[in-house]
Amino acid sequence: MAPVLRTLALCALSMTVAQGAAAQHLPDTVTTDVLRVCGDPGNMPFSERKEDGFENKIAAIIADELKVKLRYYWLTQGPGFVRNTLGTGLCDLIIGQAFGSDLVQTTNPYYRSSYTLVTRAGELDGITALDDPRLKGKAIGVIAGTPPVNRMGDLGLVSTMKAYAPYQLDPSRKFQTVGAEIIGALAAKEIDAAVLWGPAAGWLAKQSGTPMIVVPLLKEPERPPMAYRIAMGVRLGENDWKRSLNTVLRKRKADIDKVLRDYDVPLLDDEENKLTEPSER
């Protein structure tokens, strides 16, 4: 599941060098010679044990800038993720965390994205909002408990909506994530459309083998929100570590943006609900 779809709980670590006076200001729980990242071992396109998710690539950028080694503590996303990762001191950083989360202290946001409508190409082309009458009576896949569900309820789309449980706990499951399961159902024509968190939807749609159109939902009312700022998460009180990360995020912004675009993450303007071009960020 995506950073927002599944409650968005993740983790992070510290510093610009592993020595010197600056390092002495870091909390004891932050290791200064290794970037210890909390990650999900099977949550593409975000992270994977093979380190080929976009959050893995971004973590590598952070480690490169800090001139430290990168080490992961793996735990499947779900209830207790933050408590059992950042909270235990086994790792120091969550790469993808909803900005302003009360579970952790967040860095400055490093991207903003939105939920999207995903359809098979050539079937429901041109739809840009959930109130489009062509969606009435359609089977729309969505993850239960995510913001779009409330909006779909307001529009009378719930009766034909197909809600998927937010966590996949069956070890014999066919798909790695719930988002991948929904895209798989769309490709198999078991549902007519899907509403998913954009950073997952773009990559999953491309990997599906079925031509799909992914449209960011930029015309919905402000409540419930469909767009979110994503930051990194550290432990509460680790202000020096957070400031160090903010410095890295500013310095390596272009590199991070390139990774996000390479994984088809819809990137929004910091304030307006509009997509940005590479030169705008």
Phi, psi and chi 1 to 4 in degrees:
 res  aa     phi    psi   chi1   chi2   chi3   chi4
   1 MET       -  162.0  -61.2  164.8   45.0      -
   2 ALA   -85.8  167.9      -      -      -      -
   3 PRO   -51.9  -31.4  -17.9   19.6      -      -
   4 VAL  -100.3  -41.6  171.4      -      -      -
   5 LEU   -52.5  -37.7  -37.1  167.6      -      -
   6 ARG  -110.8   33.1   15.6  147.5  176.7  102.2
   7 THR    86.9  -11.5  -36.8      -      -      -
   8 LEU    55.1   64.6  -60.7  165.3      -      -
   9 ALA  -113.9  121.2      -      -      -      -
  10 LEU  -144.6 -162.8  -53.1  130.5      -      -
  11 CYS  -155.7  168.9  -29.0      -      -      -
  12 ALA  -159.6  179.0      -      -      -      -
  13 LEU  -139.9 -150.4  174.3  -62.2      -      -
  14 SER  -143.1  163.5  112.9      -      -      -
  15 MET    80.5  165.6 -146.3   58.8 -121.9      -
  16 THR  -102.9  -23.6   58.5      -      -      -
  17 VAL  -148.2  158.7  -86.6      -      -      -
  18 ALA   -90.1   22.7      -      -      -      -
  19 GLN  -153.8  175.3   56.7 -175.6   18.4      -
  20 GLY    92.0  174.1      -      -      -      -
  21 ALA   -63.7  -35.8      -      -      -      -
  22 ALA   -58.7  -40.2      -      -      -      -
  23 ALA   -62.6  -27.1      -      -      -      -
  24 GLN   -69.4  -13.1  -63.0  172.5   19.9      -
  25 HIS   -88.4   -7.3  -63.9  -65.5      -      -
  26 LEU   -78.2  147.7  -65.8  171.6      -      -
  27 PRO   -61.7  154.7  -20.5   31.8      -      -
  28 ASP   -60.8  -28.3  -68.0  -20.5      -      -
  29 THR   -75.3  -11.9   48.8      -      -      -
  30 VAL   -94.6  119.7  173.3      -      -      -
  31 THR   -81.2  127.5  -54.9      -      -      -
  32 THR   -89.6   -7.2   57.5      -      -      -
  33 ASP  -111.2   -1.0   59.7  -12.1      -      -
  34 VAL  -142.4  137.4  176.5      -      -      -
  35 LEU   -90.2  107.0  179.4   62.9      -      -
  36 ARG   -97.4  109.5  -58.2 -174.1  -54.7  167.1
  37 VAL  -107.0  136.1  173.8      -      -      -
  38 CYS   -87.2  124.3  -37.1      -      -      -
  39 GLY  -145.6  159.4      -      -      -      -
  40 ASP   -91.3  128.0 -172.1  -41.3      -      -
  41 PRO   -76.1   -6.4   30.5  -37.4      -      -
  42 GLY  -149.5   68.8      -      -      -      -
  43 ASN  -143.0   54.5 -173.7   31.5      -      -
  44 MET   -70.0  143.3  -73.8  -63.2  -74.6      -
  45 PRO   -90.4   10.7   35.2  -38.4      -      -
  46 PHE   -78.9  -56.9  -58.8   95.6      -      -
  47 SER  -153.0  157.7   65.1      -      -      -
  48 GLU  -160.5  154.3 -167.5  169.8   42.7      -
  49 ARG   -57.6  -30.1 -164.8  178.3  -63.7  -86.3
  50 LYS   -74.6   -4.2  -67.6 -174.2  -66.3 -174.9
  51 GLU    62.7   39.2  -59.8 -177.8   25.1      -
  52 ASP  -110.8   14.1   52.8   -2.1      -      -
  53 GLY   -86.2  164.9      -      -      -      -
  54 PHE   -70.2  -28.5   70.9   75.5      -      -
  55 GLU   -70.1  -32.5  -70.1 -176.8   -8.3      -
  56 ASN   -63.4  -42.7  -60.0  130.0      -      -
  57 LYS   -64.4  -39.0  -54.2  -62.6 -175.7 -174.8
  58 ILE   -69.3  -39.3  -68.6  170.2      -      -
  59 ALA   -60.2  -37.8      -      -      -      -
  60 ALA   -65.3  -35.3      -      -      -      -
  61 ILE   -65.1  -43.7  -69.8  171.4      -      -
  62 ILE   -62.0  -45.9  -58.3  -60.9      -      -
  63 ALA   -62.8  -39.1      -      -      -      -
  64 ASP   -62.2  -43.3  176.0   71.3      -      -
  65 GLU   -68.1  -35.3 -176.8   62.0   30.5      -
  66 LEU   -80.8  -11.0  -62.6  175.5      -      -
  67 LYS    60.2   46.4  -63.8  179.0  174.2   54.9
  68 VAL  -132.1  165.9  -64.0      -      -      -
  69 LYS   -76.7  158.8  -65.1  179.3 -179.6  178.7
  70 LEU  -110.1  129.9  177.3   59.0      -      -
  71 ARG  -136.0  140.2 -178.4 -178.1  -58.1  156.8
  72 TYR  -108.5  147.1  -80.0   93.8      -      -
  73 TYR  -114.5  116.2  176.0   76.2      -      -
  74 TRP   -96.0  134.2  -60.4  110.1      -      -
  75 LEU  -154.8  133.5 -177.2   66.7      -      -
  76 THR   -64.7  138.3  -59.8      -      -      -
  77 GLN   -60.1  140.5  -70.3  -78.0  -23.3      -
  78 GLY   163.5 -177.5      -      -      -      -
  79 PRO   -54.9  134.8  -25.4   35.3      -      -
  80 GLY    87.6    4.4      -      -      -      -
  81 PHE   -59.0  -50.4 -179.5   84.0      -      -
  82 VAL   -65.2  -44.6  171.5      -      -      -
  83 ARG   -59.2  -38.4 -178.6  179.2   66.5 -107.6
  84 ASN   -92.4    1.8  -66.6  -45.3      -      -
  85 THR  -118.7  -82.1   53.6      -      -      -
  86 LEU   -58.6  -42.1  -84.6 -175.1      -      -
  87 GLY   -64.2  -27.5      -      -      -      -
  88 THR   -90.2   -9.9   60.7      -      -      -
  89 GLY    81.2    6.8      -      -      -      -
  90 LEU   -73.3  -22.5  -69.2  172.1      -      -
  91 CYS  -146.2  168.0   50.1      -      -      -
  92 ASP  -124.2   -2.2  -56.2  -60.3      -      -
  93 LEU  -150.3  135.3  179.9   65.8      -      -
  94 ILE  -110.5  125.5  -68.6  173.5      -      -
  95 ILE   -76.1  -34.9  -63.4  -63.5      -      -
  96 GLY  -122.2  111.3      -      -      -      -
  97 GLN  -142.2  135.0  178.5   71.1   45.9      -
  98 ALA   -58.8  128.4      -      -      -      -
  99 PHE   -60.7  131.9  178.3   65.8      -      -
 100 GLY    87.5    6.0      -      -      -      -
 101 SER   -56.6  142.5  167.3      -      -      -
 102 ASP   -89.3   -0.2   57.1    3.7      -      -
 103 LEU   -80.3  -27.8  -65.5  172.9      -      -
 104 VAL  -142.9  175.1  -60.7      -      -      -
 105 GLN   -93.8  130.7  179.6  175.6 -154.7      -
 106 THR  -104.7  148.8   51.1      -      -      -
 107 THR   -74.5 -177.5   64.4      -      -      -
 108 ASN   -62.6  145.1  -67.1  -21.8      -      -
 109 PRO   -64.5  143.7   21.3  -30.7      -      -
 110 TYR  -112.8   -6.3   64.0   95.8      -      -
 111 TYR  -161.3  163.4   75.3   95.0      -      -
 112 ARG  -131.5  133.2 -178.3  169.8  177.3 -100.7
 113 SER  -143.7 -177.1 -166.3      -      -      -
 114 SER  -144.0  167.2   72.8      -      -      -
 115 TYR   -69.0  155.7  -81.2   87.9      -      -
 116 THR  -133.7  157.8   59.1      -      -      -
 117 LEU  -100.9  127.4  176.1   70.4      -      -
 118 VAL  -115.9  127.4 -171.2      -      -      -
 119 THR  -134.4  160.8   58.4      -      -      -
 120 ARG   -73.5  135.7  -69.7 -177.2  -65.0  -88.0
 121 ALA   -58.1  135.3      -      -      -      -
 122 GLY    89.2   -0.7      -      -      -      -
 123 GLU  -109.3  -46.2  -63.7 -173.7   17.9      -
 124 LEU  -130.1   39.2  -67.7  168.2      -      -
 125 ASP   -62.3  145.5  -61.9    1.3      -      -
 126 GLY    92.2   -5.5      -      -      -      -
 127 ILE   -77.8  128.1  -65.2  179.2      -      -
 128 THR  -122.7   -0.6   59.0      -      -      -
 129 ALA  -150.4  155.0      -      -      -      -
 130 LEU   -72.4  -15.0  -66.8  177.0      -      -
 131 ASP   -87.0    7.8   61.5    1.5      -      -
 132 ASP   -64.5  126.9 -169.1  -61.8      -      -
 133 PRO   -59.5  -19.7   17.1  -29.9      -      -
 134 ARG   -69.6  -14.3  -73.6  178.1  -71.9  172.4
 135 LEU   -86.7  -11.9  -67.8  177.3      -      -
 136 LYS   -60.2  130.3  -74.1  -73.4 -173.1 -179.4
 137 GLY    79.1    0.2      -      -      -      -
 138 LYS   -85.5  148.0  -61.5  -63.1 -175.9 -176.9
 139 ALA   -83.9  108.4      -      -      -      -
 140 ILE  -112.5  120.8  -56.4  173.3      -      -
 141 GLY   -80.0  136.2      -      -      -      -
 142 VAL  -154.3  152.5   64.1      -      -      -
 143 ILE   -83.8  124.8  -64.6  175.7      -      -
 144 ALA   -55.5  138.1      -      -      -      -
 145 GLY    86.2   -2.6      -      -      -      -
 146 THR   -87.9  157.8   55.7      -      -      -
 147 PRO   -51.7  -38.1  -28.5   36.3      -      -
 148 PRO   -60.0  -24.8  -24.8   35.4      -      -
 149 VAL   -60.4  -42.4  173.7      -      -      -
 150 ASN   -62.9  -43.5  -66.5  -27.3      -      -
 151 ARG   -64.1  -41.2  174.4   61.9  174.6  156.2
 152 MET   -65.1  -34.1  -67.8  168.2   71.6      -
 153 GLY   -64.1  -42.0      -      -      -      -
 154 ASP   -61.2  -29.2  -66.0  -19.7      -      -
 155 LEU   -97.0    3.3  -64.2  170.8      -      -
 156 GLY    74.5   28.9      -      -      -      -
 157 LEU  -100.1    0.6  -60.3  174.1      -      -
 158 VAL   -71.9  -33.8  169.9      -      -      -
 159 SER   -61.0  -30.5   60.7      -      -      -
 160 THR  -109.7    2.9   56.3      -      -      -
 161 MET   -70.5  146.7  172.4 -175.2   80.6      -
 162 LYS  -112.9  107.7 -177.0  172.8 -178.6 -178.9
 163 ALA   -92.8  130.8      -      -      -      -
 164 TYR  -104.2  139.9  -68.9   72.4      -      -
 165 ALA   -58.1  141.1      -      -      -      -
 166 PRO   -68.8  -19.6   22.6  -32.5      -      -
 167 TYR  -127.2  140.1  -59.2  103.9      -      -
 168 GLN   -97.6  107.8  -70.3 -153.8   11.9      -
 169 LEU  -104.1   -9.0  -57.7  177.1      -      -
 170 ASP   -79.2  115.6 -178.0   -1.2      -      -
 171 PRO   -64.1  -18.5   22.2  -32.4      -      -
 172 SER   -93.9   11.6   64.6      -      -      -
 173 ARG   -58.0  149.5   63.2 -174.5 -175.2  -91.2
 174 LYS   -78.4  -35.3  179.4  179.9  178.2 -179.1
 175 PHE  -108.1  151.9  -64.3   94.8      -      -
 176 GLN   -68.7  -36.6 -172.0 -177.2   69.6      -
 177 THR  -134.7  166.5   65.6      -      -      -
 178 VAL   -65.1  -39.9 -179.9      -      -      -
 179 GLY   -59.4  -41.7      -      -      -      -
 180 ALA   -65.9  -35.3      -      -      -      -
 181 GLU   -63.6  -41.6 -179.5 -177.4   -2.3      -
 182 ILE   -66.6  -44.4  -66.0  173.9      -      -
 183 ILE   -63.7  -36.4  -68.5  -63.7      -      -
 184 GLY   -62.3  -39.9      -      -      -      -
 185 ALA   -66.5  -36.4      -      -      -      -
 186 LEU   -66.7  -42.8 -178.1   60.0      -      -
 187 ALA   -63.6  -34.4      -      -      -      -
 188 ALA   -84.4    1.7      -      -      -      -
 189 LYS    63.9   30.0  -61.8 -170.7  175.1 -178.4
 190 GLU   -83.8  -21.4  -63.5  169.4    2.7      -
 191 ILE  -134.2  164.2   55.0  177.3      -      -
 192 ASP   -93.7  -25.4  -59.0  -52.7      -      -
 193 ALA  -161.3  171.4      -      -      -      -
 194 ALA  -141.9  149.5      -      -      -      -
 195 VAL  -121.4  110.4  177.4      -      -      -
 196 LEU  -134.9  158.0  -69.1  174.4      -      -
 197 TRP   -59.5  125.3  175.3 -128.0      -      -
 198 GLY   -53.6  -44.2      -      -      -      -
 199 PRO   -59.3  -24.7  -30.9   39.2      -      -
 200 ALA   -89.3  -40.0      -      -      -      -
 201 ALA   -62.1  -44.4      -      -      -      -
 202 GLY   -60.1  -48.5      -      -      -      -
 203 TRP   -69.3  -44.5 -174.1   87.0      -      -
 204 LEU   -62.8  -40.5  -69.4  171.6      -      -
 205 ALA   -62.0  -41.7      -      -      -      -
 206 LYS   -67.2  -34.0 -178.4  174.1  -73.6 -172.9
 207 GLN   -78.9  -11.6  -62.1  -64.2  -47.8      -
 208 SER   -69.5  -23.7   70.9      -      -      -
 209 GLY    83.6   -1.8      -      -      -      -
 210 THR  -114.9  130.4  -61.8      -      -      -
 211 PRO   -59.1  123.1  -24.8   35.6      -      -
 212 MET  -133.2  155.2  -65.7 -176.0 -177.3      -
 213 ILE  -114.0  128.1  -63.8  175.2      -      -
 214 VAL  -113.8  115.8 -179.9      -      -      -
 215 VAL  -117.5  113.9  179.3      -      -      -
 216 PRO   -59.7  136.5  -24.0   35.8      -      -
 217 LEU   -86.7   88.2  -66.3  170.6      -      -
 218 LEU  -102.1   -1.6  -53.4 -179.9      -      -
 219 LYS  -112.4   11.0  -60.6  179.9  179.8  180.0
 220 GLU   -80.9  159.6  -54.1  -58.5  -38.9      -
 221 PRO   -60.3  163.2  -20.6   32.1      -      -
 222 GLU   -67.8  -24.9  -68.6 -175.3    1.4      -
 223 ARG  -125.2  125.4  -68.2  -73.3 -179.2  -90.1
 224 PRO   -72.3  147.7   29.4  -35.7      -      -
 225 PRO   -67.0  142.3   24.6  -33.7      -      -
 226 MET  -109.6  -13.5  -66.0  -69.2  173.2      -
 227 ALA  -113.6  142.7      -      -      -      -
 228 TYR  -140.5  147.6  -67.8   85.2      -      -
 229 ARG   -90.8  136.2  -69.0  176.2  172.1   83.5
 230 ILE  -113.5  131.3  -57.6  -58.0      -      -
 231 ALA  -124.9 -164.6      -      -      -      -
 232 MET  -112.5  153.9  -63.4 -175.5  179.3      -
 233 GLY  -114.1  134.6      -      -      -      -
 234 VAL  -130.2  172.9  -57.8      -      -      -
 235 ARG   -68.4  149.4  -81.6  174.5  -72.0  -89.9
 236 LEU   -59.3  135.9  -61.4  174.5      -      -
 237 GLY    91.3  -10.8      -      -      -      -
 238 GLU   -87.9   66.0  -66.2 -174.4  -16.5      -
 239 ASN   -69.8  -38.0  -61.7  -38.2      -      -
 240 ASP   -64.6  -41.3  -70.0  -26.9      -      -
 241 TRP   -63.5  -43.7  175.7 -145.5      -      -
 242 LYS   -60.9  -43.9 -179.6 -175.3   75.3  170.9
 243 ARG   -64.4  -37.4  -77.8 -169.9  -74.3  -91.0
 244 SER   -62.1  -42.7  -64.2      -      -      -
 245 LEU   -65.6  -40.4  -71.5  167.5      -      -
 246 ASN   -59.5  -38.4  -76.2  -22.4      -      -
 247 THR   -63.0  -44.4  -61.6      -      -      -
 248 VAL   -64.1  -42.4  175.0      -      -      -
 249 LEU   -61.0  -38.6  -69.3  174.3      -      -
 250 ARG   -68.5  -44.6  -75.2 -167.0  -58.5  -89.5
 251 LYS   -68.2  -36.2 -173.0  172.3 -179.0  179.9
 252 ARG  -107.6   23.9  -59.6  -62.0  -67.5  -92.1
 253 LYS   -56.2  -45.0 -177.7  177.0 -177.4  -60.4
 254 ALA   -62.8  -40.2      -      -      -      -
 255 ASP   -65.9  -41.2  -64.7  -32.5      -      -
 256 ILE   -67.3  -43.1  -68.1  170.8      -      -
 257 ASP   -58.7  -40.3  -79.4   -0.7      -      -
 258 LYS   -62.7  -41.7 -176.9 -180.0 -175.3  -55.4
 259 VAL   -60.4  -46.3  169.1      -      -      -
 260 LEU   -60.4  -43.5  -65.9  168.8      -      -
 261 ARG   -68.3  -35.2  -67.4 -172.4 -177.0  -78.7
 262 ASP   -61.6  -27.3  -74.2  -12.4      -      -
 263 TYR  -100.1   16.6  -79.3   75.0      -      -
 264 ASP    60.6   35.4  -62.7  -61.7      -      -
 265 VAL   -79.0  123.1  174.8      -      -      -
 266 PRO   -67.6  118.3  -14.6   28.6      -      -
 267 LEU  -104.3  124.8  -63.0  179.0      -      -
 268 LEU  -102.4  155.4  -88.7   56.8      -      -
 269 ASP   -56.4  149.7  178.9   82.2      -      -
 270 ASP   -60.0  -30.0  -72.0  -19.8      -      -
 271 GLU  -117.9  -43.9  -60.0  -63.6  -24.8      -
 272 GLU   -91.6  152.4  -61.2 -178.9   61.0      -
 273 ASN   -83.9   72.7  -86.6   -3.9      -      -
 274 LYS  -144.4  148.1   68.0  174.8 -173.9  177.7
 275 LEU   -72.1  148.1  -67.8  171.9      -      -
 276 THR  -104.3  150.6   62.5      -      -      -
 277 GLU   -87.5  158.1  -62.7  -61.3  -33.3      -
 278 PRO   -51.4  -37.3  -29.6   36.0      -      -
 279 SER   -74.7  -13.9   60.0      -      -      -
 280 GLU   -85.2  -17.4  -66.6 -177.3   83.8      -
 281 ARG   -99.9      -  -78.5 -179.1   57.0   82.4
